Amino acid sequence: KSDIDLHRSISDKDQTVKTITFEVQDAFLNYQKALLQLNATETEMEFRRKEAELIKIRSRVAEVALSNSMESLYNLCDAQTKYFQALANYHISLANLKKACGYGIRI
């Protein structure tokens, strides 16, 4: 009976190690993905901000139609929304990674 208990304990330990390893790897990959998305949306937002500034300047000299100005503002707002969503996803994925690694747990 003690051999069965020993094998069961070893099997449970091995399964726990596999589960924890998977959770940490998954959390890390999600963190990396969130970081990439955050960087991409930040770049997009900066591009849209500069585009809106240029169109604003061009509209002062009547080179740009009002519809183009509105479209550039819409694109900027859309880029900002995506950035803030990516920022939220980044913080969530970082928290999940810390949780998976046991960060902050005192034993």
C-alpha positions as CSV (number, residue, x, y, z in Angstrom):
1,K,0.0,0.0,0.0
2,S,2.8,2.4,0.8
3,D,4.2,1.8,-2.7
4,I,0.9,2.8,-4.3
5,D,0.7,5.9,-2.1
6,L,4.3,6.8,-3.1
7,H,3.6,6.4,-6.8
8,R,0.3,8.4,-6.5
9,S,2.2,11.2,-4.7
10,I,4.9,11.3,-7.4
11,S,2.3,11.3,-10.1
12,D,0.4,14.1,-8.4
13,K,3.6,16.1,-8.0
14,D,4.5,15.6,-11.7
15,Q,1.0,16.6,-12.8
16,T,1.2,19.8,-10.6
17,V,4.6,20.7,-12.1
18,K,3.2,20.3,-15.6
19,T,0.1,22.4,-14.8
20,I,2.1,25.2,-13.2
21,T,4.7,25.1,-16.1
22,F,1.9,25.4,-18.6
23,E,0.2,28.3,-16.7
24,V,3.4,30.2,-16.5
25,Q,4.3,29.7,-20.1
26,D,0.8,30.7,-21.2
27,A,0.8,33.8,-19.0
28,F,4.2,34.8,-20.4
29,L,3.1,34.3,-24.0
30,N,0.0,36.4,-23.3
31,Y,2.2,39.1,-21.7
32,Q,4.5,39.2,-24.7
33,K,1.5,39.4,-27.1
34,A,0.0,42.3,-25.0
35,L,3.4,44.1,-25.1
36,L,3.6,43.8,-28.9
37,Q,0.0,45.0,-29.2
38,L,0.7,47.9,-26.9
39,N,3.8,49.0,-28.9
40,A,1.9,48.6,-32.2
41,T,-1.1,50.7,-31.0
42,E,1.2,53.3,-29.6
43,T,2.9,53.7,-32.9
44,E,-0.5,53.8,-34.7
45,M,-1.7,56.5,-32.3
46,E,1.3,58.6,-32.8
47,F,1.0,58.4,-36.6
48,R,-2.7,59.3,-36.4
49,R,-1.9,62.3,-34.1
50,K,0.7,63.6,-36.6
51,E,-1.7,63.0,-39.4
52,A,-4.4,65.0,-37.7
53,E,-2.0,67.8,-37.0
54,L,-1.0,68.0,-40.6
55,I,-4.6,68.0,-41.8
56,K,-5.4,70.7,-39.3
57,I,-2.7,72.9,-40.7
58,R,-3.7,72.1,-44.3
59,S,-7.3,72.9,-43.5
60,R,-6.4,76.4,-42.4
61,V,-5.2,77.1,-45.9
62,A,-8.2,75.4,-47.4
63,E,-6.3,72.5,-48.9
64,V,-8.3,69.8,-47.2
65,A,-12.1,69.1,-47.2
66,L,-14.0,69.0,-44.0
67,S,-14.8,65.4,-44.5
68,N,-11.0,64.6,-44.6
69,S,-10.5,66.5,-41.4
70,M,-13.3,64.6,-39.7
71,E,-12.0,61.3,-40.9
72,S,-8.5,62.1,-39.5
73,L,-10.1,62.9,-36.1
74,Y,-12.1,59.7,-36.2
75,N,-9.0,57.7,-37.0
76,L,-7.1,59.4,-34.1
77,C,-10.0,58.6,-31.7
78,D,-10.1,55.0,-32.9
79,A,-6.3,54.7,-32.5
80,Q,-6.5,56.1,-29.0
81,T,-9.3,53.7,-28.1
82,K,-7.2,50.7,-29.4
83,Y,-4.2,52.0,-27.4
84,F,-6.2,52.2,-24.1
85,Q,-7.6,48.7,-24.8
86,A,-4.1,47.4,-25.4
87,L,-2.9,49.1,-22.2
88,A,-5.6,47.4,-20.2
89,N,-4.7,44.1,-21.8
90,Y,-1.1,44.6,-20.9
91,H,-1.9,45.3,-17.3
92,I,-4.2,42.3,-17.1
93,S,-1.6,40.0,-18.7
94,L,1.1,41.3,-16.4
95,A,-1.1,40.6,-13.4
96,N,-1.8,37.1,-14.7
97,L,1.9,36.5,-15.2
98,K,2.7,37.6,-11.6
99,K,-0.1,35.4,-10.3
100,A,1.1,32.4,-12.3
101,C,4.7,32.9,-10.9
102,G,3.5,33.3,-7.4
103,Y,4.6,36.9,-7.2
104,G,3.7,38.5,-3.9
105,I,2.8,35.3,-2.2
106,R,4.3,34.9,1.3
107,I,4.8,31.5,2.7
